[in-house]
Amino acid sequence: MDLDLAFSAAEALPPELLQAGGVWLDPLQAEAIWQGLLACWLGQLSAELPAELQSQAYSAGLSLLDDAEIAALNADWRGKAGPTDVLAFAAQDEGLDDAPPMPLSSGLEGDDPEDAGEPLELGDIVISVETAARQAGEHGHDLPRELLFLASHGLLHLLGWDHPDEDSLAAMLARQEALLAAVPAGRAIPD
């Protein structure tokens, strides 16, 4: 599965968070590792995607921010004060005609990406590393696992998953756990 990933990480994260995040936050390794993982997950999910999301190539963004940066996005886009753990800005959502432009929009609106030879733009996943670190402690696991959990959640949202009720949430969480099971212990990305 081909994935064009626009990756960014907050430059001002405290050293202890960078250390706790390991290679997932390492400025020299993180982009390639995240790209490999998200492409792997897209490959695993491809058979269950609706026709309009079927593609051989995708484009997406992943931003790892601090609480202040995600709080600003949370206020602007959701009208909610304070930081949150993950936001997903799905480019393929219906009813977005009147929404502001996507942060990393491909400009292919209305074009068939398969015909144009361009990747299908999925949108952007934004994660607060600081919130993820707090939640990791609350859930009794490490920061990398929490980052992976939030990234899988954001990716599923980009692909149309939602959780308006308990049954939908349970199904989404089960799918996330299946994606996480594909990540070998330690950090290695499946080939």
C-alpha positions as MATLAB code, in Angstrom:
seq = 'MDLDLAFSAAEALPPELLQAGGVWLDPLQAEAIWQGLLACWLGQLSAELPAELQSQAYSAGLSLLDDAEIAALNADWRGKAGPTDVLAFAAQDEGLDDAPPMPLSSGLEGDDPEDAGEPLELGDIVISVETAARQAGEHGHDLPRELLFLASHGLLHLLGWDHPDEDSLAAMLARQEALLAAVPAGRAIPD';
ca = [
       0.000    0.000    0.000;
       1.451    3.346   -1.028;
       1.072    6.211    1.441;
       2.240    9.781    1.026;
       2.461   10.962    4.636;
       2.877   14.576    5.678;
       4.391   14.213    9.150;
       5.204   16.806   11.767;
       6.055   16.723   15.445;
       6.104   19.547   17.950;
       9.627   20.835   18.392;
       9.133   21.987   21.979;
       8.178   18.705   23.613;
       9.916   18.130   26.942;
      12.946   15.797   26.769;
      11.266   13.283   29.087;
       8.355   12.925   26.641;
      10.711   12.525   23.700;
      12.556    9.827   25.604;
       9.326    8.096   26.671;
       8.058    8.163   23.072;
      11.179    6.432   21.767;
      11.474    6.054   18.005;
       7.840    7.151   17.553;
       8.956   10.698   18.453;
      12.561   10.517   17.246;
      13.047   13.322   14.697;
      15.375   11.141   12.616;
      13.197    8.017   12.512;
       9.595    8.857   13.324;
       8.350    9.907    9.883;
       9.457    6.690    8.158;
       8.189    4.536   11.019;
       4.767    6.187   11.085;
       4.517    6.030    7.294;
       5.278    2.304    7.324;
       2.805    1.603   10.090;
      -0.075    3.617    8.618;
       0.514    2.073    5.177;
       0.450   -1.381    6.784;
      -2.818   -0.578    8.556;
      -4.352    0.762    5.334;
      -3.392   -2.487    3.643;
      -5.073   -4.482    6.400;
      -8.218   -2.356    6.186;
      -8.461   -2.157    2.393;
     -10.775   -5.156    1.911;
     -13.392   -3.682    4.236;
     -13.367   -0.142    2.839;
     -16.301    1.192    0.808;
     -15.703    1.593   -2.939;
     -15.167    5.351   -2.694;
     -12.229    4.779   -0.329;
     -10.604    1.994   -2.348;
      -7.267    3.094   -3.760;
      -3.758    1.822   -4.408;
      -2.293    5.032   -3.006;
      -3.313    7.360   -0.209;
      -2.249   10.705    1.174;
      -2.666   11.711    4.802;
      -1.201   13.923    7.467;
      -0.054   13.056   10.974;
       0.850   15.795   13.443;
       2.114   15.133   16.958;
       1.496   18.299   18.931;
       1.602   19.649   22.456;
      -1.524   20.434   24.501;
      -1.561   24.142   23.607;
      -1.551   23.448   19.863;
      -4.284   20.816   19.983;
      -6.381   22.955   22.352;
      -6.410   25.714   19.717;
      -7.560   23.231   17.055;
     -10.138   21.759   19.425;
     -11.591   25.240   20.054;
     -11.568   26.219   16.373;
     -13.004   23.003   14.936;
     -15.141   21.562   17.729;
     -15.917   24.621   19.824;
     -14.542   22.836   22.898;
     -12.125   24.374   25.366;
      -8.924   22.644   26.352;
      -6.774   19.908   24.883;
      -8.024   16.561   23.629;
      -6.098   13.407   22.801;
      -6.755   13.016   19.069;
      -8.532   14.900   16.305;
      -9.261   13.506   12.858;
     -10.010   15.812    9.942;
     -11.470   13.490    7.312;
     -11.165   14.817    3.773;
     -13.678   12.297    2.418;
     -16.526   13.087    4.841;
     -19.829   13.932    3.236;
     -21.266   17.323    4.105;
     -17.949   19.148    4.245;
     -18.772   21.476    1.348;
     -19.201   24.459    3.685;
     -16.295   23.595    5.994;
     -12.978   25.437    5.956;
     -10.346   23.858    3.687;
      -8.514   20.859    5.077;
      -5.045   21.680    6.431;
      -3.285   19.449    3.880;
      -5.977   19.215    1.178;
      -4.752   17.719   -2.091;
      -6.883   19.929   -4.299;
      -8.364   16.887   -6.068;
     -11.930   17.565   -5.005;
     -14.304   16.013   -7.508;
     -11.516   14.142   -9.317;
     -11.231   10.378   -9.306;
      -7.785    9.753   -7.755;
      -7.440    6.444   -9.615;
      -7.942    8.188  -12.978;
      -5.614   11.046  -12.114;
      -2.878    8.757  -10.807;
      -2.929   10.750   -7.579;
      -3.249    9.333   -4.073;
      -6.649    9.500   -2.417;
      -6.516   12.260    0.214;
      -7.777   10.900    3.547;
      -7.207   13.942    5.750;
      -5.224   14.617    8.899;
      -4.721   12.955   12.264;
      -3.588   15.250   15.068;
      -2.438   13.827   18.417;
      -1.449   15.613   21.615;
       1.683   13.900   22.914;
       1.223   15.496   26.350;
      -2.355   14.217   26.688;
      -1.272   10.828   25.349;
       1.422   10.629   28.034;
      -1.099   11.367   30.794;
      -3.537    8.809   29.420;
      -0.811    6.182   29.064;
      -0.144    6.473   32.793;
      -3.864    6.272   33.586;
      -4.249    3.149   31.419;
      -1.123    1.473   32.756;
       0.865    1.261   29.537;
       3.675    3.184   27.867;
       3.523    6.293   25.695;
       4.244    4.490   22.389;
       1.239    2.203   22.895;
      -1.005    5.180   23.625;
       0.280    7.020   20.542;
      -0.422    3.937   18.413;
      -3.880    3.569   19.935;
      -4.719    7.206   19.165;
      -3.270    6.990   15.643;
      -5.365    3.894   14.904;
      -8.437    5.686   16.243;
      -7.745    8.717   14.061;
      -7.132    6.568   10.985;
     -10.421    4.748   11.448;
     -12.188    8.117   11.675;
     -10.530    9.199    8.405;
     -11.938    6.023    6.852;
     -15.496    6.741    7.976;
     -15.709    4.902   11.279;
     -17.607    6.653   14.047;
     -18.860    5.837   17.536;
     -22.202    7.571   18.163;
     -23.310    4.780   20.525;
     -21.821    2.086   22.751;
     -22.085   -0.697   20.140;
     -20.296    1.400   17.515;
     -17.610    2.340   20.019;
     -17.094   -1.301   21.003;
     -16.726   -2.293   17.321;
     -14.279    0.540   16.676;
     -12.192   -0.286   19.750;
     -12.076   -3.956   18.712;
     -10.843   -2.944   15.244;
      -8.196   -0.717   16.835;
      -6.959   -3.598   18.976;
      -6.680   -5.773   15.848;
      -4.576   -3.071   14.184;
      -2.382   -2.746   17.269;
      -1.868   -6.500   17.307;
      -0.081   -6.105   13.951;
       2.653   -4.027   15.608;
       5.348   -6.320   16.997;
       6.651   -5.599   20.469;
       9.484   -3.163   20.548;
       8.491   -0.973   17.595;
       9.375   -2.892   14.466;
       7.038   -2.238   11.572;
       5.579   -5.220    9.735;
       6.912   -5.651    6.198;
];
